[in-house]
Amino acid sequence: MKWYLHVLKNYAAFQGRATSTEYWMVTLFAYIFMIIPYILVFIDSLAVFGVILVLLYGAAMILPSLAVTVRRLHDTGRSGWWYLINFVPVGGIWLLILLCQRSEVTANIYDTDTQAS
């Protein structure tokens, strides 16, 4: 949960790096939090309320999820522009492979402490 709150604090921070643990924990909690409104959609008396919650939560999480994905790509040594591979057929699978790769142990151009100097 601390990773999820960390990402929400850095709502639109595209600089720096995100570890694989940070990325996957945020993804896990986002899916868990999305299940709750979907359950409400299946209850007839709360269906409209559930749809509204799904739309609001989805809209609120677009920017933080994009930011943590870009930071995760930075951690693997790639530019955030690799996110656009999602819009190519089977590009989502390729992006998943990129996100699952190991972090670069050495400093790369996306480290925030090396950019300041």
Residue frames as a rotation matrix with the C-alpha (Angstrom) as fourth column:
MET 1
0.567 0.824 0.000 0.00
0.824 -0.567 0.000 0.00
0.000 0.000 -1.000 0.00
LYS 2
0.284 -0.518 -0.807 2.92
0.271 -0.764 0.586 2.37
-0.920 -0.385 -0.077 0.65
TRP 3
-0.740 -0.557 0.378 3.90
0.485 -0.052 0.873 2.13
-0.466 0.829 0.309 -3.02
TYR 4
-0.073 0.818 0.570 0.39
0.952 -0.113 0.284 3.08
0.297 0.564 -0.771 -4.09
LEU 5
0.766 0.336 -0.548 0.41
0.548 -0.787 0.284 6.12
-0.336 -0.518 -0.787 -1.82
HIS 6
-0.177 -0.919 -0.353 3.92
0.322 -0.393 0.861 7.03
-0.930 0.039 0.365 -3.03
VAL 7
-0.677 -0.018 0.735 2.69
0.736 -0.008 0.677 7.07
-0.007 1.000 0.018 -6.62
LEU 8
0.403 0.894 0.194 -0.32
0.866 -0.441 0.236 9.20
0.296 0.073 -0.952 -5.68
LYS 9
0.518 -0.306 -0.799 2.00
0.388 -0.748 0.538 11.69
-0.763 -0.588 -0.269 -3.97
ASN 10
-0.611 -0.728 -0.310 4.07
-0.079 -0.334 0.939 11.84
-0.788 0.599 0.147 -7.18
TYR 11
0.276 0.949 0.155 0.89
0.047 0.148 -0.988 12.20
-0.960 0.280 -0.004 -9.21
ALA 12
0.989 0.118 0.090 2.48
0.101 -0.096 -0.990 13.45
-0.108 0.988 -0.107 -12.42
ALA 13
0.323 -0.943 -0.079 6.20
-0.668 -0.286 0.687 12.95
-0.671 -0.168 -0.722 -11.87
PHE 14
0.995 0.043 -0.087 7.62
-0.095 0.610 -0.786 11.56
0.019 0.791 0.611 -15.08
GLN 15
0.236 -0.972 0.009 11.28
-0.700 -0.176 -0.693 12.08
0.674 0.157 -0.721 -14.10
GLY 16
-0.209 -0.451 0.868 13.29
-0.939 0.341 -0.049 9.47
-0.273 -0.825 -0.495 -12.30
ARG 17
-0.640 -0.114 -0.760 12.95
-0.396 0.897 0.199 5.74
0.659 0.428 -0.619 -12.00
ALA 18
0.289 0.733 0.616 10.41
-0.957 0.234 0.170 3.31
-0.020 -0.639 0.769 -10.53
THR 19
-0.747 -0.576 0.332 11.47
-0.593 0.803 0.058 -0.11
-0.300 -0.153 -0.942 -9.33
SER 20
-0.653 0.513 -0.557 9.64
-0.155 0.630 0.761 -3.19
0.741 0.584 -0.332 -10.48
THR 21
-0.665 0.410 -0.624 8.21
0.746 0.412 -0.523 -3.61
0.043 -0.814 -0.580 -6.98
GLU 22
-0.683 0.404 -0.609 6.76
-0.076 -0.868 -0.491 -0.10
-0.727 -0.289 0.623 -7.06
TYR 23
-0.688 0.404 -0.603 5.24
-0.714 -0.225 0.663 -0.59
0.132 0.886 0.443 -10.50
TRP 24
-0.601 0.451 -0.660 3.68
0.080 0.855 0.512 -4.00
0.795 0.255 -0.550 -9.83
MET 25
-0.704 0.374 -0.603 2.35
0.679 0.106 -0.727 -3.07
-0.208 -0.922 -0.328 -6.37
VAL 26
-0.673 0.472 -0.570 0.67
-0.415 -0.878 -0.237 0.02
-0.613 0.077 0.787 -7.81
THR 27
-0.615 0.432 -0.660 -0.81
-0.614 0.263 0.744 -2.10
0.495 0.863 0.104 -10.59
LEU 28
-0.712 0.322 -0.625 -2.03
0.487 0.866 -0.109 -4.71
0.506 -0.382 -0.773 -8.10
PHE 29
-0.657 0.462 -0.596 -3.72
0.481 -0.352 -0.803 -2.16
-0.581 -0.814 0.008 -5.83
ALA 30
-0.699 0.425 -0.575 -5.24
-0.648 -0.718 0.257 -0.32
-0.303 0.552 0.777 -8.78
TYR 31
-0.597 0.484 -0.640 -6.88
-0.249 0.646 0.721 -3.54
0.763 0.590 -0.265 -9.93
ILE 32
-0.677 0.350 -0.648 -8.04
0.720 0.497 -0.485 -4.35
0.152 -0.794 -0.588 -6.40
PHE 33
-0.673 0.411 -0.615 -9.57
0.081 -0.786 -0.613 -0.89
-0.736 -0.462 0.495 -6.02
MET 34
-0.693 0.421 -0.586 -11.23
-0.718 -0.327 0.615 -1.23
0.067 0.846 0.528 -9.43
ILE 35
-0.810 0.388 -0.441 -12.95
0.297 0.918 0.261 -4.49
0.506 0.081 -0.859 -8.45
ILE 36
-0.721 0.525 -0.453 -15.10
0.449 -0.144 -0.882 -2.76
-0.529 -0.839 -0.132 -5.83
PRO 37
-0.409 0.628 -0.662 -16.99
-0.643 -0.713 -0.279 -0.49
-0.648 0.311 0.696 -8.27
TYR 38
-0.651 0.152 -0.744 -17.37
-0.609 0.481 0.631 -3.37
0.454 0.863 -0.221 -10.72
ILE 39
-0.859 0.394 -0.327 -19.09
0.504 0.763 -0.404 -5.42
0.091 -0.512 -0.854 -8.02
LEU 40
-0.515 0.680 -0.522 -21.51
0.037 -0.591 -0.806 -2.52
-0.856 -0.435 0.279 -7.53
VAL 41
-0.613 0.264 -0.744 -22.28
-0.785 -0.308 0.538 -2.56
-0.087 0.914 0.396 -11.25
PHE 42
-0.772 0.273 -0.574 -23.65
-0.027 0.889 0.458 -6.09
0.635 0.369 -0.679 -10.93
ILE 43
-0.635 0.630 -0.446 -26.01
0.642 0.109 -0.759 -5.11
-0.430 -0.769 -0.474 -8.10
ASP 44
-0.182 0.622 0.762 -29.11
0.902 -0.203 0.381 -3.79
0.391 0.756 -0.524 -9.87
SER 45
0.766 0.595 -0.244 -29.95
0.641 -0.683 0.350 -1.06
0.041 -0.425 -0.904 -7.38
LEU 46
0.507 -0.659 -0.555 -26.38
0.049 -0.621 0.782 0.30
-0.861 -0.424 -0.282 -7.36
ALA 47
0.305 -0.405 0.862 -25.47
0.897 0.426 -0.117 -0.14
-0.320 0.809 0.493 -11.03
VAL 48
0.737 -0.003 0.676 -25.49
0.369 -0.836 -0.406 3.56
0.566 0.549 -0.615 -11.92
PHE 49
0.868 -0.434 0.240 -23.44
-0.458 -0.515 0.725 4.41
-0.191 -0.739 -0.646 -8.83
GLY 50
0.433 -0.717 0.546 -20.95
0.315 0.688 0.654 1.66
-0.844 -0.111 0.524 -9.73
VAL 51
0.436 -0.234 0.869 -20.55
0.890 -0.032 -0.456 2.92
0.135 0.972 0.194 -13.29
ILE 52
0.872 -0.098 0.479 -19.95
-0.100 -0.995 -0.022 6.46
0.479 -0.028 -0.877 -12.02
LEU 53
0.718 -0.633 0.290 -17.30
-0.356 0.024 0.934 5.17
-0.598 -0.774 -0.208 -9.59
VAL 54
0.369 -0.574 0.731 -15.59
0.731 0.665 0.153 3.16
-0.574 0.478 0.665 -12.33
LEU 55
0.560 -0.112 0.821 -15.43
0.661 -0.536 -0.525 6.21
0.499 0.836 -0.226 -14.59
LEU 56
0.896 -0.209 0.393 -14.21
-0.364 -0.852 0.376 8.54
0.256 -0.480 -0.839 -11.82
TYR 57
0.599 -0.704 0.380 -11.54
-0.118 0.392 0.912 6.16
-0.792 -0.592 0.152 -10.56
GLY 58
0.385 -0.432 0.816 -10.39
0.867 0.473 -0.159 5.37
-0.317 0.768 0.556 -14.09
ALA 59
0.692 -0.090 0.716 -10.12
0.349 -0.827 -0.442 9.06
0.632 0.556 -0.541 -14.96
ALA 60
0.876 -0.349 0.334 -8.29
-0.481 -0.564 0.671 9.84
-0.046 -0.749 -0.661 -11.72
MET 61
0.484 -0.700 0.525 -5.73
-0.001 0.600 0.800 7.08
-0.875 -0.388 0.289 -12.27
ILE 62
0.920 -0.143 0.364 -4.81
0.382 0.132 -0.915 7.80
0.082 0.981 0.176 -15.89
LEU 63
0.645 -0.688 0.332 -2.01
-0.468 -0.700 -0.539 10.25
0.603 0.192 -0.774 -15.11
PRO 64
0.300 -0.596 0.745 -0.45
-0.871 0.147 0.469 8.40
-0.389 -0.789 -0.475 -12.13
SER 65
0.603 -0.073 0.795 -0.46
0.143 0.990 -0.017 5.06
-0.785 0.124 0.607 -13.96
LEU 66
0.895 -0.320 0.309 1.09
0.279 -0.137 -0.950 6.64
0.346 0.937 -0.033 -17.03
ALA 67
0.546 -0.711 0.443 3.72
-0.754 -0.648 -0.111 8.35
0.365 -0.273 -0.890 -14.87
VAL 68
0.310 -0.443 0.841 4.70
-0.620 0.576 0.532 5.17
-0.721 -0.686 -0.096 -13.00
THR 69
0.792 -0.026 0.610 4.87
0.411 0.761 -0.502 3.24
-0.451 0.649 0.613 -16.30
VAL 70
0.804 -0.534 0.262 7.18
-0.072 -0.525 -0.848 5.87
0.591 0.662 -0.461 -17.80
ARG 71
0.351 -0.696 0.626 9.36
-0.936 -0.268 0.227 5.81
0.010 -0.666 -0.746 -14.67
ARG 72
0.530 -0.135 0.837 9.46
-0.152 0.956 0.251 2.00
-0.834 -0.260 0.487 -14.88
LEU 73
0.890 -0.234 0.392 10.61
0.443 0.238 -0.864 2.24
0.108 0.943 0.316 -18.50
HIS 74
0.597 -0.711 0.372 13.29
-0.606 -0.703 -0.371 4.69
0.525 -0.004 -0.851 -17.35
ASP 75
0.414 -0.422 0.807 14.42
-0.736 0.367 0.569 2.12
-0.536 -0.829 -0.159 -14.79
THR 76
0.605 -0.183 0.775 15.00
0.397 0.913 -0.095 -0.40
-0.690 0.365 0.625 -17.58
GLY 77
-0.424 -0.877 -0.227 17.03
0.289 -0.369 0.883 2.19
-0.858 0.309 0.410 -19.50
ARG 78
-0.480 0.330 0.813 14.37
0.868 0.043 0.495 3.10
0.129 0.943 -0.307 -22.07
SER 79
-0.964 0.197 0.181 12.64
-0.183 -0.979 0.092 6.30
0.195 0.056 0.979 -22.95
GLY 80
-0.547 0.832 0.091 9.07
-0.054 0.073 -0.996 6.88
-0.836 -0.549 0.005 -21.82
TRP 81
-0.189 0.453 -0.871 8.09
-0.943 -0.332 0.032 7.14
-0.275 0.827 0.490 -25.47
TRP 82
-0.937 -0.155 -0.314 8.20
-0.238 0.939 0.249 3.34
0.256 0.308 -0.916 -25.57
TYR 83
-0.597 0.787 0.156 4.75
-0.011 0.186 -0.982 3.53
-0.802 -0.588 -0.103 -23.96
LEU 84
-0.031 0.606 -0.795 3.36
-0.853 -0.430 -0.295 4.36
-0.521 0.669 0.530 -27.41
ILE 85
-0.862 -0.287 -0.418 4.12
-0.468 0.769 0.436 0.83
0.196 0.571 -0.797 -28.54
ASN 86
-0.641 0.715 0.279 0.77
0.097 0.436 -0.895 0.03
-0.761 -0.547 -0.349 -26.89
PHE 87
0.201 0.790 -0.579 -0.97
-0.493 -0.429 -0.757 1.47
-0.846 0.437 0.304 -29.94
VAL 88
-0.402 -0.366 -0.840 0.66
-0.896 0.348 0.277 -1.01
0.191 0.863 -0.467 -32.33
PRO 89
0.678 0.645 -0.353 -0.98
-0.563 0.764 0.315 -4.43
0.472 -0.015 0.881 -32.78
VAL 90
0.715 -0.288 -0.637 0.44
0.529 0.818 0.224 -6.80
0.457 -0.498 0.737 -30.13
GLY 91
-0.093 -0.753 0.652 2.41
-0.047 -0.650 -0.758 -3.84
0.994 -0.102 0.025 -28.78
GLY 92
0.523 0.368 0.769 0.84
-0.761 -0.206 0.615 -4.32
0.384 -0.907 0.173 -25.38
ILE 93
0.965 -0.228 -0.126 2.56
0.256 0.924 0.284 -7.68
0.052 -0.307 0.950 -25.12
TRP 94
0.175 -0.952 0.249 5.88
0.625 -0.088 -0.776 -6.11
0.761 0.292 0.580 -26.03
LEU 95
0.035 -0.102 0.994 5.36
-0.517 -0.853 -0.069 -3.34
0.855 -0.512 -0.083 -23.45
LEU 96
0.894 0.321 0.311 4.62
-0.434 0.453 0.779 -6.00
0.109 -0.831 0.545 -20.82
ILE 97
0.670 -0.726 -0.154 7.90
0.678 0.683 -0.270 -7.71
0.301 0.077 0.950 -21.69
LEU 98
-0.094 -0.716 0.692 9.75
0.213 -0.693 -0.688 -4.40
0.972 0.082 0.218 -21.34
LEU 99
0.303 0.302 0.904 8.12
-0.728 -0.538 0.424 -3.72
0.614 -0.787 0.057 -17.97
CYS 100
0.994 0.103 0.033 9.08
-0.103 0.794 0.599 -7.18
0.036 -0.599 0.800 -16.69
GLN 101
0.410 -0.908 -0.086 12.77
0.353 0.245 -0.903 -6.74
0.841 0.340 0.421 -17.46
ARG 102
0.245 -0.435 -0.866 15.31
0.968 0.064 0.241 -6.24
-0.049 -0.898 0.437 -14.73
SER 103
0.972 0.026 -0.233 16.26
0.060 -0.988 0.140 -2.80
-0.227 -0.151 -0.962 -13.54
GLU 104
0.421 -0.888 0.185 19.55
0.215 -0.100 -0.971 -1.32
0.881 0.449 0.149 -14.64
VAL 105
0.550 -0.275 -0.789 21.87
0.835 0.162 0.526 -1.54
-0.017 -0.948 0.318 -11.66
THR 106
-0.567 -0.819 -0.085 24.18
0.806 -0.574 0.147 1.16
-0.169 0.015 0.985 -12.89
ALA 107
-0.157 0.460 -0.874 23.18
0.102 -0.872 -0.478 4.79
-0.982 -0.165 0.090 -13.16
ASN 108
-0.285 0.104 0.953 21.51
0.955 0.113 0.273 5.77
-0.079 0.988 -0.131 -16.40
ILE 109
-0.845 -0.133 0.518 20.43
0.294 -0.925 0.242 9.07
0.447 0.356 0.820 -17.93
TYR 110
0.056 0.976 0.211 17.09
0.103 -0.216 0.971 8.94
0.993 -0.033 -0.113 -16.12
ASP 111
-0.100 -0.157 -0.983 18.52
0.972 0.196 -0.130 9.11
0.213 -0.968 0.132 -12.59
THR 112
0.794 0.505 0.339 17.32
0.426 -0.860 0.281 12.28
0.434 -0.079 -0.898 -10.92
ASP 113
0.742 -0.544 -0.392 20.47
0.216 -0.359 0.908 12.79
-0.634 -0.759 -0.149 -8.84
THR 114
-0.275 -0.884 0.379 22.76
0.737 0.060 0.674 12.72
-0.618 0.464 0.635 -11.89
GLN 115
0.159 0.396 0.905 20.58
0.891 -0.452 0.040 15.18
0.425 0.800 -0.424 -13.84
ALA 116
0.940 0.246 -0.238 21.01
0.334 -0.807 0.486 17.85
-0.073 -0.537 -0.841 -11.18
SER 117
0.300 -0.903 -0.306 24.79
0.249 -0.235 0.940 17.91
-0.921 -0.358 0.154 -11.53
